[in-house]
């Protein structure tokens, strides 16, 4: 069974909806398995990585060639994420044998490493000179807001458990 302090630090996968729900008078104990959050997070992740790869590989293509590269990139980005999750799990195993991430849930350790990768893709989009810059900026703002929401919820819960 978790003690009060242990539960204060591991319940936030998407913290922003929990903070907004709390600010609306509810509790931050809404479902971690919310399908809408998972789909939205997956769509944003795929969109940002697809647009990054589009700029990297198909930025100069036109017409039919651009369509062919776009279709190929849809599959390539999907396969890329399969490899990322596999290598991410191997990296977490290595870090845990070294003593890092031992007490953290596997999904939270994986979330940290995935968010770093998404932040890199979003940053690269945000410094581009095309319309995708706004998607990159929006994604960076979303990641930063979610991190701030997680910190606020942790501070609220730790204050509640200590005082």
C-alpha positions in Angstrom: 0.0 0.0 0.0 1.2 3.5 -0.8 1.9 6.0 1.8 0.7 9.6 1.4 4.1 10.9 0.2 4.6 8.0 -2.3 1.2 8.7 -4.0 2.0 12.4 -4.2 4.7 11.8 -6.8 3.5 9.3 -9.4 -0.1 9.8 -10.5 0.3 12.4 -13.3 0.5 11.1 -16.9 -1.2 14.1 -18.4 -1.3 16.6 -15.6 -2.9 19.5 -17.3 -6.4 18.1 -17.5 -6.2 17.1 -13.8 -5.2 20.7 -12.8 -8.0 22.2 -14.9 -10.5 19.8 -13.3 -9.2 20.7 -9.8 -9.4 24.4 -10.7 -13.0 23.8 -11.8 -13.9 22.6 -8.3 -13.3 18.9 -8.9 -10.6 16.6 -7.7 -7.3 15.7 -9.4 -8.1 12.0 -9.0 -9.7 11.6 -12.5 -8.9 8.5 -14.5 -5.4 7.8 -15.6 -6.8 5.5 -18.3 -8.8 8.3 -20.0 -9.1 7.3 -23.7 -9.5 10.9 -24.9 -6.2 11.9 -23.3 -4.4 8.9 -24.7 -5.8 9.5 -28.2 -5.0 13.2 -28.1 -1.5 12.6 -26.8 -0.9 10.0 -29.5 -2.2 12.2 -32.3 0.0 15.2 -31.2 3.0 12.9 -30.8 2.5 11.4 -34.3 1.7 14.8 -35.9 4.8 16.4 -34.5 7.1 13.6 -35.4 5.5 13.3 -38.9 5.9 17.0 -39.6 9.5 16.9 -38.4 10.3 14.0 -40.7 8.4 15.7 -43.5 10.6 18.8 -43.2 13.7 16.5 -43.0 13.0 14.3 -46.0 10.2 15.8 -48.2 10.7 19.5 -47.8 11.9 19.9 -51.4 9.6 17.4 -53.1 6.7 18.5 -55.3 3.6 17.0 -56.8 3.4 13.2 -57.0 6.8 12.7 -55.5 5.7 14.6 -52.3 2.6 12.4 -52.1 4.7 9.2 -52.4 7.1 10.4 -49.8 4.3 11.4 -47.5 2.7 8.0 -47.7 6.1 6.4 -47.1 6.7 8.7 -44.1 3.4 7.6 -42.5 4.7 4.1 -42.3 8.2 5.1 -41.5 7.1 7.2 -38.6 5.0 4.4 -37.2 7.9 2.0 -37.4 10.2 4.6 -35.9 8.0 4.8 -32.8 8.1 1.0 -32.5 11.9 1.1 -32.4 11.8 4.1 -30.0 9.7 2.3 -27.5 11.8 -0.8 -27.8 15.1 1.0 -27.3 13.5 3.1 -24.6 12.6 0.0 -22.6 16.2 -1.2 -23.0 17.6 2.2 -21.9 15.3 2.1 -18.8 16.5 -1.4 -18.0 20.1 -0.2 -18.2 19.4 2.9 -16.1 17.6 0.7 -13.5 20.6 -1.6 -13.2 22.7 1.5 -12.6 20.4 2.6 -9.8 18.5 5.3 -11.7 14.7 5.2 -12.1 14.4 2.2 -9.7 11.5 3.5 -7.7 9.7 5.1 -10.6 6.9 3.3 -12.5 8.0 2.0 -15.9 5.4 4.2 -17.7 6.7 7.3 -16.0 10.3 6.7 -16.8 9.2 6.0 -20.4 7.2 9.2 -20.5 10.2 11.3 -19.5 12.3 10.0 -22.3 9.5 10.2 -24.9 8.7 13.8 -23.8 12.4 14.7 -24.3 12.2 13.4 -27.9 8.9 15.1 -28.6 10.4 18.4 -27.2 13.3 18.0 -29.6 11.0 17.5 -32.6 8.8 20.4 -31.5 11.8 22.7 -31.0 13.1 21.8 -34.5 9.7 22.6 -35.9 9.5 25.9 -34.0 12.7 27.3 -35.5 11.6 26.4 -39.1 10.4 29.1 -41.4 7.3 27.3 -42.6 3.8 27.2 -41.2 4.8 24.1 -39.1 6.6 26.5 -36.8 3.3 27.3 -35.1 2.6 23.6 -34.4 6.1 23.3 -32.9 5.5 26.4 -30.7 2.1 25.1 -29.6 3.6 21.7 -28.8 6.4 23.3 -26.7 3.8 25.4 -24.9 1.7 22.3 -24.3 4.7 20.3 -22.9 5.7 23.2 -20.7 2.2 23.8 -19.4 1.8 20.1 -18.6 5.1 20.1 -16.7 4.0 23.2 -14.7 0.7 21.5 -14.0 2.4 18.4 -12.7 4.6 20.5 -10.4 1.6 22.4 -9.1 -0.3 19.2 -8.4 2.7 17.6 -6.6 3.2 20.8 -4.6 -0.5 20.8 -3.7 -0.5 17.1 -2.7 2.7 17.3 -0.7 1.4 20.4 1.2 -1.8 18.5 1.9 0.0 15.4 3.2 2.5 17.4 5.4 0.2 20.0 6.8 
